[in-house]
Amino acid sequence: MDILLRVFSILPGNKHIVFMGYGELEKIIKEYEGKYSNIHFQPAVKPEQVILYTRSADVGLAVFKNACLSYYYSLPNKLFEYILSGIPLIVSDFPEMAKFVDDKLCGWKVIPEDGALYDLIANITLDDAQIKKMNVRKIMNNYEWGFEGNTLLSLYKKLINVE
């Protein structure tokens, strides 16, 4: 989170970030919000409203430090939240996240360092985001419960030998 605050505090004012929710960093985020017109805090919303809010973004960020192997090899829920919201994503250049955005052409990968993240965000245009958004829309139905639920039910049926 600190990398995002540092980078957005020096990005041009037309590049905005919104932090949603609550937690131990809320106070720090609100301090940045008071200093920088492009950093915003949105209090937590009901779970069923999260995608409605997320859908209004141009790009979603799933940028994490390589703090442990779990982060390094993860496909975080946030990634799928962005896909279901229909927005492209910027992810840490870690194996699984990078493979996902490369295979699906649904976003950008970045080394989670201030300079690299700054350069990427500063140079993404709305046209770039629209192209990636079209790719997200092609795949988003593959990650909805209706599709995934059928896969899960099929596996359960195989386990109990019911067809």
Number of C-alpha atoms within 10 A of each C-alpha: 12 13 17 19 18 13 18 24 20 13 16 11 12 9 15 16 20 15 19 16 14 13 8 7 12 15 12 12 19 16 12 18 19 13 11 17 15 19 22 16 19 13 9 13 13 7 8 8 10 15 15 12 13 19 17 11 16 16 23 23 17 18 22 19 16 15 8 8 8 10 16 17 14 13 19 14 10 13 22 15 18 22 27 20 21 28 27 29 27 22 26 24 20 21 12 17 25 20 14 17 21 13 10 14 18 24 27 23 22 18 17 20 15 15 11 14 21 19 13 14 18 16 9 13 10 11 9 12 19 15 14 22 21 15 19 24 17 12 16 17 15 13 14 13 11 10 11 13 12 11 12 12 11 13 13 13 12 11 9 8 8 9 7
